[in-house]
Structure formats: C-alpha cells, structure tokens
Amino acid sequence: MKVKPIPNSLLGENITLVLPTATGFSETPIKNVRVELSDSLDSYGKTTVSSAAEITVWADRRRSTWADFPVGARVDFRGVRYTITQKKICYADGEPHHCKFTAKRIGDDGL
C-alpha cells in the first residue's frame, strides 16, 4: 500500500526550531508545515484563538523540512516562542510519514 504525503494545500507555514548547543542556541528554519492555533477561553467564557496559547504542528517527512522536534525544545512561530510538550511520529510502511507535536506558549521575551 502506498501512503501519500500530506497535501501541499494543507502545508505552508514556517517555524523555527531552537535547540541548545554547547555555545548557546542553534536556530533551524522549518518550512512547509501545518500550524493550528489552540482554542482558549477568555475571561468572559468566549472561545478565541487570538491568544495562541498552544499550537499543534504537523511536519510531513517528504514535503516539510524534517527534524527531530524533541520534547522540551523551543519553536518560534510568528514571533512568539513555544515549548514542545508532546510529540508523536506516525509511521507508514515502517518509515516515518509525519510528525505531530504540541507546543505551549512561553512568551516572546527570549530564552
């Protein structure tokens, strides 16, 4: 059975993966991913996505820039920094097909 990659029409956002190194941090641009902003409740109980307190990201093995995306790593999306809290690699025919991870907002005040 041949499994198709995630369609390009669902991909198109870019993020930056930020990993610690011995001398500081490395930043790797990750292109062609899907990012969904979380729903959150404001103080009046209204559902909103404007706070973007959490994001869910899908990276396709063939059509996205592929990386490890370790839990605890940080990502930048639209100028906001997030920490990866959960990650799942989905396999097809014994090979990685795509990665899905969730990241929570930590702010944009640096590391």
N, C-alpha and C positions, 0 to 999 in steps of 0.2 A: 504494500500500500504506500503510495507516495503522498506525503503530507506537504501541503503548500505553506509558504511563509505567510506572515501577517501581511495583508494587503497594504500597499503604499498609501492608499487613501486614508488608512487609519493611523498612519505614522506621519511625522512631520515636525514634531517638536524637538528641541535640542536642550540638553542639560550638561552640566559639568560635574564630573566625578572628582572629588577632592580626597586624596589619600595622604596619610602621614608618611614622611620619609625620614632618614637619619638627619637631614639638614633642614627640615621644615615640612613643606607640603608639595605634592605634585597635583596639577590640575589637568585632567584629560577631558577634552570635548567629546561628548557622546551625541551622535547625530541620528536623526530619524527614529525617534521613539514616540510612544503614545503616552501622554500625561493626562490623568484625570484628577481634578481638584476635588477634595472631600466636601461633603455637605457638613455644615455645622449649624448649631442653633445660636442665634444672637440672644441678648438679654431679654428680649420680648418673646422668645419662643419661635421666632420666624426662621425658617430654614434658609441658609445663604451659603454661597460658595466663595464669597468675596474675601473671606479671611484666609482661605487656603491653608488651614491648619495642618492638613495632611494631603499628600499626593500619592497616587498609585501610578507606577510607571511600568510599561511593557517595552522590552527590547527584543527585537527579532534577531535570531542568530545570523541570518543571511543579509537582512536589509538594514540593520542598525549597526552602529559601532558597538562591537561586543567587548564586554569587560566582565570582571568577576563580581562586582557590586557587593562587597562584603557587608554584612550587618555591622552597624556602627560607623560605617564610612559616611561621609557627607556629600551631598549633592547641591548644586546651585541651580535654581530654576527661576527665570525671570527676575534675577536679582535678589532672590530670597534663599536662604540656606536651610537645608533639611538634613536630618539624620536618618539613615536607613534602619528601620526597626524590624522588618520581616522580608524574607526573600524566598522565592520558590523558582527552581529551574524546572521547566517542563520538557520532557523528552519525547521524541518520535523516532521510531526505528533505532533505538539505542543511542541516539545522538541528541545533544541539546537543540531544542526547537526555539524556545524563547524563555526569557526571564521576566518574572513579575515581582516587583518589590514595592513595599510601602515605606514612606518616609514622613517623619513628623517635623514640622517647622520648629527651628530653633532661633529664628530671627536672622537679621541681616547685619549684625554687628561684628562679624568676623569670627575667627576660630577661638 
